[in-house]
Amino acid sequence: MELQNIQKEGKSYRDKVYALYHQAFPEIERKPFELMEELSLQGKMEILAVTENGEFLGLAVNMMDGGTALLDYFAIAPERRGGGVGSRSLKLLLEHFRGQKYIFEIEKQDAAADNAEERKRRKAFYLRNGLKETGVFVNVYGTDFELITPDGSLSYETYFRILEDVLGKEGTEILNPVLISAEG
């Protein structure tokens, strides 16, 4: 299994990454793909195809700034879900960013949410694969998120700084990240 940058060695996977991105994430949560490609060319993002033996398995899009990375989007192709591909892909990503602060956003647990069970499964997946709670919760673009990392440590300031460094002041104002309490 390997990670291939779609603007470098993984160019042939661009259309598959694009299609899965549009299928897996609601329109309200998607950044313009062209913007992500531009940020990738600037070294502020990395759009990766997850592949194995030439087969496309999934995607991972990361914001990057110096020694900090933020997993912006992660999805496994529907036909490959449930067979351990997600766990193996996540381990590969953790290795890829070893030695850096690596931040993950997951929807905050909310028993009243329409997708409460999905949120519960997603958090269990990440914790099972070695990530740890940081105790930092944010509201971004109207959605409450819990931030998790491999080492369980993170400050809101570090999170905000990567958003601002990658997306600029204007982009960060659109996302409008706000620190919230765990209770709400």
N, C-alpha and C positions, 0 to 999 in steps of 0.2 A: 504494500500500500504506500502511496506517495501523495504529496501535495505538489500541485503544479500551478504556477502563476499564469493566469490566462493572458497576460501581456508579455510573457516571455516564453518559456518552454511549453506552456500549456495552451497556446493560442487555439489549437484545434478544439478545445473544450468550451470556448467562449459561449457559443450558442446554447449549449446544454446548461451551463451555469446560469445564463440569462433566463432560460425557460423555467428552470427549477426555482430561481429567485422569484419570478412572477407567480408561480404556482403556490409556493410555500408560504409567502408572506402577504398579508392583506395590504391593499394599496395604501392605506393610511400609514402603514409602518415602513413603506419602501422609500428609500432615497432614490433620486434619479440615477439610473445605472450609468449614464454618461458622466455624471458628476463623480461617481465612485471610480470610474476608469481614469478620469482626469486626476483625481487625488492619488490614485495608484501610480500614475506616471510621475507625480511629484514626490513619491516615496512616503506619502501620508496614509495610504491604505494598501492592502494586499488582497487581491481577489484570487482565491485559490480553488482549483478543482481537486476534489479527492478522487483518486483513481487507483485501480489495481489491475495489473496486466492489460492496460489499455482501456479498461472499462470505466466509464464515469459512474461514480458512486454518490457524490454529493458536492457541497460547496461550503466554503468558509470565507467570510469577508472580515478582515481585521483592520481597525484603525491603528496607526502606529506613530509613536513620537518618542524618539530617543530610546530609553529603556523601558517604555510602557507600551502595552498593546491592549486593545479592547476588542473582544469578539463581537462584531456588529451583527452578523448573520451566520447561521449555521443550519444546514438542512441536509438530510440524506434523501436520495431519490426514493420515492414511495415503494418501488418494487424491491428495494434493498433494505428496508426498515425491518427491525425485529430480529436480525440475524447476527448482532454484535458489531455491525459496521459502524454504528454511531460511537460505540465505546472505543473501538480501535482507531477511529478517526480522531476522537478527542485526545487519546493518548499521543497520537502523532502531532497534533496541534500543541499539546503541552510540551512535548520534546522540542518542537520548532521554536517555541518561545521560552525555552529554559533559560534562566538567568535574568529574565525580564519580569516586571510586574505585569501580570496578565489578568484582565478584568472581564468578568462575565455578567451580563444583565439577564435576570430571569423575572418573569412576571411574579409579583408579590402573591403569596398565598392568600386566597380569599374564598371561603366556603360558599359565598353567595354569587361568585362569578359564573358566567355561562360555561366557562371552560375550567372549572375548579379541579376536576379530576386530571385533566391534561397538565395543568400547572403543578399539581402534586407529583405526577409521574416525571415531569421534566426536572423538577428540583431533586427528586430521588435519584434520577439518572446522573446528574452532575455530582451529587454528594457521593454516590456509589463509585464514581470514577475519580475520586480524590480531591474534588474541590471542597472549599470550606466557607461557611457563612462568615461575613465580615461585620454584620450588625448595621450596615449602611443601606438605607432605603432612599430611593429617589422617585420623583414624579418627573417623567420626561414626555413631553408632547401629549400630556393628558393620561398617561399610563403609569401606574405604580410598579416599580421594579425593586428587586432585592439584588444587591451587588455581591458576587462571590468571587473568590480568588483561590489559586492553589495553596497559598499559605495562610489564608484567613485574615490577612491584614490589608487595610485600605482606608484612606481618608477621603472624604468628600472632595477635598481640594485637589487631590491627585486625579480623581475621576473627572472633575470639571475641567481641569487643565488639559487633559488629553482631548476632550471634546472641543475646547476652544482652540487648541493648537492645530487640530486637524480640520475643523469645520470653520474656523474663524469666528470672530465676534458675531457676525450676522447669522451664521448657521447655528451657533449656540443659542442665540436669542430665539430663533425659530423653534428649537427643541425645548427651550425654557426649562432646563433641569433645576429642580428644587429638592433640597434635602427634606425628607419627611421622617416621622417616627415610625417605629415598627408597628405600632398600634393603628396608624392611619394618618 
